[in-house]
Amino acid sequence: MNAFKQSGETNRLQLLFEKYLQDSLTAEEAEELEKHIDNPALEFQLRNSVKETMASYNETEDIDEWDIDTAFAGLELKVNQRIAEEQKIKTFKLYPYLRYVAAAVIVIFSLGLLIYTLTDHKKSTNVTLSESASNDIAPGTNRATLTLANGEKIKLNETKEGIDVTGNSIRYENGGVLVNHAHLQNLTLSVPRAGKYKLKLSDGTKVWLNAASSLSYPSSFEGKERVVEVTGEVYFEVTHDKQHPFVVKTAQQRITVLGTAFNVNTYTINRITTTLVNGRVAISSVSGLNKVINPGDQAILNHSGFEVKKVNTQDYIAWKDDLLVLNDQDLHDILRQLERWYDIEFINMEALSAHKNLSGEIPRNTSLSAILQALEEQIHVKFEINGRRIMIKT
């Protein structure tokens, strides 16, 4: 008899797992199950429980280790959610965080158990959805256009994540030369809806562009300042150069930094947000207002001036790592983010509650239909997909 059985933990683990399936775990029991999940000595028993349950729901025993690995990760995340719910944190999540392989998709049953629609994970996988979200739209991907000074437009390779400006050339990350430029020229990187792209500037500064965004920049920096212009949402990790401040211009403000990491969001013209991860930033508005912010600050420029508040900066830069974090966020703002990322349009948004806020996390590689299904359960509406137009039915 091994130590696992001698400890008497087998029966306790099985009891906790059954309560998990019945969605009746208390916060303390959820934390206890979480500790069991993290205990290598108990993993074998728990994995067997997951496997048996998956087999019973799918009427098959042909379940490979890949499926179990991913379901096991989903179980851990679901337990964490239960702990949050018992602590009265209102949240919704889509599981699992599809960091393993996006080929297996979770179906959330009324019991709260996460079961996979088991298919050959080398092929495409169908999601079990509500009737109102039976059509599917894929998430955004690497899409961008590079415009040269002479007006020539180059559609960038979607299999690449970004480009580097080095010396007298522009090349794909770890790839071949895309453009040679013998002379200084102004360039523009434009990312459409349902797109994202990365860029490393000639000074080593790293830039991430979100959907419906653009960055105008020189092929090399000359003069006292390193100046770029942005629209949409862009995240910067600026290379330090005390002698040459880095300047980001938007339609409403000018941001001056030396070496720092920050996010700027200009999607809403009367609400420009600058979120500082580290370093120090000085912001000037076109109307003559000035503000200096420190790490952890978010400066919001609106019609009445600057408002500065402390935030969890990771929530506002998670998009660059393909995670949408909702922190008590207005439902209308959430839908607008989905519109940009999936290149869709929601119809009848005025029918939604003006004061409905949601918290949670959405992996940005999730299919639209899965997100709509989760939203349907939270806000009690129906979504009808017609091409790229999504009708909201209350």
Order of alpha helices (4+ residues) and beta strands (2+ residues): alpha-alpha-alpha-alpha-alpha-beta-beta-beta-beta-beta-beta-beta-beta-beta-beta-beta-beta-beta-beta-beta-beta-beta-beta-beta-beta-beta-beta-beta-alpha-beta-alpha-beta-beta-alpha-beta-beta
